[in-house]
Amino acid sequence: MQTRPRPVKYRRKNKLRFEHKTGKPNLDLRPYQVVLRPLVTEKGTHQSTRHNAYAFQVNLHANKTEIKKAVEEMFHVRVEHVTTQIRHGKKRRFRFKMGQMPDWKKAVVTLHAEDKIDFF
């Protein structure tokens, strides 16, 4: 069975009219825009005392090198390793509808053995 062709007025005139760029948008983020807040949890305090690793909520568009530079500049420490996770937002009920919390990015930053960050 053959389908009808698309009407002329609904056809795309130029398929390459819009250029789609892959990767992150061309943003110039400052250090205080990259690192949003420290995550102080039981697991985070355990990691900071045992493994000298600290968790932060960071900008979704920041990559590992930007996170490393931002933490080094803000806290004056030496960063050895950065791991990142995209945390998906939980489903929540708003009145009679189901909604979803926004996604966010978590970064676990491992520091040099001699460096330390004091949050309190």
SVG drawing of the C-alpha trace seen along z (x, -y; Angstrom):
<svg xmlns="http://www.w3.org/2000/svg" viewBox="-6 -34 56 36">
<polyline fill="none" stroke="black" stroke-width="0.4" points="0.0,0.0 1.4,-3.4 0.9,-6.5 -0.1,-9.8 2.7,-12.3 3.0,-15.2 1.2,-18.4 3.5,-21.0 2.6,-23.7 3.8,-21.4 7.1,-20.3 10.3,-21.6 11.8,-24.0 15.4,-23.7 16.4,-20.7 19.7,-22.4 18.1,-25.6 19.0,-25.2 22.5,-24.1 22.4,-21.7 25.5,-21.9 26.5,-18.9 28.0,-19.2 27.5,-21.9 26.4,-25.4 29.1,-28.0 29.1,-29.3 31.9,-31.0 31.1,-30.0 32.7,-31.7 33.9,-29.5 30.9,-30.5 28.6,-29.5 30.2,-26.1 30.2,-25.0 26.7,-25.7 26.8,-24.2 28.6,-21.5 26.7,-18.4 27.0,-17.7 25.6,-14.2 26.6,-11.2 28.2,-9.6 29.9,-12.8 31.4,-13.4 32.6,-9.7 34.3,-10.3 35.9,-13.5 37.4,-12.0 38.5,-8.6 39.3,-9.3 39.7,-13.1 36.9,-13.4 34.2,-16.1 30.9,-16.2 29.4,-19.3 26.3,-20.2 27.6,-21.7 26.2,-23.3 24.7,-20.8 26.8,-22.3 30.2,-22.2 32.7,-19.5 35.4,-17.9 38.2,-20.3 36.0,-23.3 35.0,-21.8 38.6,-21.1 39.7,-24.7 36.7,-26.1 37.4,-24.1 41.1,-24.9 40.4,-28.6 37.6,-28.9 39.2,-26.8 42.9,-27.1 43.5,-23.4 45.1,-20.9 42.6,-18.6 43.7,-15.1 40.6,-13.5 37.0,-14.5 34.0,-12.1 30.6,-13.3 27.1,-12.0 23.9,-13.2 21.2,-12.8 17.7,-12.5 14.9,-14.4 12.4,-12.5 8.8,-12.2 6.6,-14.4 2.9,-15.1 1.8,-18.7 -1.9,-18.9 -3.6,-16.6 -0.8,-16.1 2.4,-14.2 5.5,-16.4 9.2,-15.9 12.0,-17.6 14.8,-19.0 17.9,-16.9 21.1,-18.0 24.8,-17.2 26.9,-15.9 30.7,-16.0 33.0,-14.1 36.3,-15.9 39.4,-14.0 42.0,-16.3 45.8,-16.0 46.6,-14.2 47.9,-17.4 44.9,-19.6 41.6,-19.8 38.4,-21.8 36.6,-23.0 32.9,-23.7 32.1,-24.4"/>
</svg>
